């Protein structure tokens, strides 16, 4: 909660400090939240306009999803920090301690779980931004493109924060499952986010 209520100045100062948290996962969650918020703004500036009356119901439904995603991504800032701190402590357990491996493995699973959630939420954000870009007001589609670029970056940040933990897991089957999920979705949603951005960007290219 403390991280969630930080000002942007304080949050970025903490990011730039030697403190273990927030880190890449929390930063990715924030960037993803900003990205989907831009999509929601496109919706807000589309509804109520006669020109877009035929898509208003769909846009309003997307706005509800976007608002939910923004809240969930922001909550992941604290989740990521809470999952990483026990892992940092686990590395300090003496190597000959009988429960070190079990404790470390659990902490690695938890530390990978938070950025995995961020990753999946960013994929969903890209899906929503794709529709905002197609059906939202032409006056603000540049914000849908910006949102897609942010969601893509956040997705990448979350992906690498999953991988940094799976590579150290003893349970290789579990790690391989997480890695496969990341690899498959990263390829799919990179293409989708790039398509959203390029389709809009090219409209402004003379």
C-alpha positions in Angstrom: 0.0 0.0 0.0 2.9 2.4 0.8 4.3 1.9 -2.7 0.9 2.3 -4.3 0.4 5.7 -2.5 3.9 7.0 -3.4 4.1 10.1 -5.5 5.8 9.7 -8.8 8.8 11.6 -7.5 9.1 9.2 -4.5 8.5 6.1 -6.6 11.2 7.0 -9.2 13.6 8.0 -6.4 13.1 4.6 -4.8 13.6 2.9 -8.2 16.9 4.8 -8.6 18.1 3.9 -5.1 20.0 0.8 -3.9 16.8 -0.5 -2.3 15.8 -4.0 -3.5 12.2 -2.9 -4.2 10.6 -1.5 -6.2 12.3 -3.0 -9.2 11.7 -4.0 -12.7 8.5 -5.8 -11.9 6.9 -3.0 -10.1 8.0 -0.5 -12.7 6.4 -2.7 -15.4 3.2 -2.8 -13.5 3.1 1.0 -13.3 3.9 1.4 -17.0 1.2 -1.1 -17.9 -1.3 0.8 -15.8 -0.4 4.0 -17.6 -0.8 2.3 -20.9 -4.3 1.0 -20.2 -5.3 4.3 -18.7 -4.6 5.9 -22.0 -6.9 3.4 -23.6 -9.6 4.3 -21.1 -9.1 8.0 -22.0 -9.7 7.2 -25.6 -13.0 5.6 -24.5 -14.0 8.5 -22.4 -13.5 10.8 -25.4 -15.4 8.5 -27.7 -18.7 7.8 -25.8 -21.4 10.4 -26.2 -20.3 11.4 -29.7 -23.0 10.8 -32.4 -20.3 9.7 -34.9 -19.5 6.7 -32.7 -23.0 5.9 -31.5 -22.9 2.5 -33.2 -19.9 1.4 -31.1 -20.7 3.2 -27.9 -21.9 0.0 -26.0 -18.8 -1.9 -27.0 -16.6 1.1 -26.0 -18.3 1.4 -22.6 -17.7 -2.3 -21.9 -14.1 -1.9 -22.8 -13.8 1.1 -20.5 -15.0 -1.1 -17.6 -12.4 -3.7 -18.4 -9.7 -1.0 -18.8 -10.5 0.5 -15.4 -10.3 -2.9 -13.8 -7.0 -3.7 -15.4 -5.5 -0.4 -14.3 -6.5 -1.1 -10.7 -5.1 -4.6 -10.8 -1.8 -3.6 -12.4 -1.3 -0.9 -9.8 -2.0 -3.5 -7.1 0.8 -5.6 -8.6 3.4 -3.0 -7.7 3.0 -4.0 -4.0 2.5 -7.7 -4.9 5.8 -7.7 -6.7 7.7 -6.0 -3.8 6.1 -8.4 -1.3 7.1 -11.4 -3.3 10.7 -10.3 -3.8 11.6 -9.4 -0.3 11.4 -12.9 1.1 13.5 -14.1 -1.8 16.2 -11.6 -1.0 16.2 -12.9 2.6 16.3 -16.5 1.4 19.6 -15.9 -0.4 21.1 -15.0 3.0 20.2 -18.4 4.5 23.4 -20.4 5.2 24.1 -22.9 2.4 24.3 -25.8 4.8 20.9 -25.0 6.4 18.6 -28.1 5.9 15.6 -26.0 4.7 17.4 -23.6 2.5 16.6 -25.3 -0.8 12.9 -25.7 0.0 12.6 -22.1 1.2 14.5 -20.7 -1.8 12.4 -22.7 -4.2 9.1 -21.5 -2.7 10.4 -17.9 -2.8 11.4 -18.3 -6.5 7.9 -19.5 -7.3 6.3 -16.6 -5.5 8.8 -14.1 -7.0 8.0 -15.4 -10.5 4.3 -15.4 -9.9 3.9 -11.6 -9.5 5.5 -10.6 -12.8 3.7 -13.4 -14.5 0.4 -11.8 -13.4 1.7 -8.4 -14.6 2.6 -10.1 -17.9 -0.8 -11.6 -18.4 -2.5 -8.3 -17.5 -0.4 -6.5 -20.1 -1.4 -9.0 -22.7 -5.0 -8.2 -21.9 -4.3 -4.5 -22.0 -3.0 -4.9 -25.6 -6.1 -6.7 -26.6 -8.3 -3.8 -25.3 -6.0 -1.1 -26.8 -6.3 -2.8 -30.1 -10.0 -2.2 -30.2 -9.7 1.3 -28.8 -7.4 2.0 -31.7 -9.7 0.6 -34.3 -13.0 2.0 -33.0 -12.2 4.9 -30.7 -12.4 8.6 -31.7 -10.0 9.5 -34.5 -9.1 12.6 -32.5 -7.3 10.6 -29.8 -6.1 7.4 -31.5 -2.5 8.6 -31.0 -3.2 7.9 -27.3 -4.2 4.3 -28.2 -0.9 3.9 -30.0 1.0 5.3 -27.0 -0.9 3.0 -24.7 0.0 0.0 -26.9 3.6 1.0 -26.9 3.6 1.3 -23.1 1.8 -2.0 -22.6 4.3 -3.7 -24.9 7.2 -2.4 -22.9 5.6 -3.4 -19.6 5.0 -6.9 -21.0 8.6 -7.2 -21.9 9.7 -6.0 -18.5 7.4 -8.5 -16.8 8.6 -11.3 -19.0 12.3 -10.9 -18.1 11.4 -10.7 -14.4 9.7 -14.1 -14.7 12.7 -15.6 -16.5 15.2 -14.3 -14.0 13.5 -16.5 -11.4 12.6 -19.6 -13.4 16.2 -20.1 -14.5 17.1 -20.8 -10.8 14.3 -23.1 -10.0 15.0 -26.7 -9.1 11.6 -27.8 -10.4 12.5 -27.6 -14.1 9.2 -28.9 -15.3 7.4 -26.0 -13.5 10.0 -23.5 -14.7 9.6 -24.8 -18.3 5.9 -24.4 -18.1 6.2 -20.8 -17.1 8.9 -20.1 -19.7 6.7 -21.7 -22.5 3.8 -19.5 -21.5 6.0 -16.4 -21.7 7.6 -17.3 -25.0 4.3 -18.1 -26.7 2.4 -15.0 -25.5 5.4 -12.7 -26.0 5.5 -13.6 -29.7 1.8 -13.2 -30.2 1.3 -10.0 -28.2 4.5 -8.3 -29.5 3.0 -8.7 -33.0 -0.4 -7.4 -31.9 1.0 -4.3 -30.0 3.3 -3.5 -33.0 0.3 -3.8 -35.3 -1.7 -1.3 -33.2 1.1 1.2 -33.1 2.1 1.0 -36.7 -1.4 1.1 -38.1 -2.0 4.4 -36.2 1.5 5.8 -36.6 1.3 5.4 -40.4 -1.8 7.5 -40.5 0.3 10.5 -39.4 3.1 9.8 -41.8 3.2 12.0 -44.8 
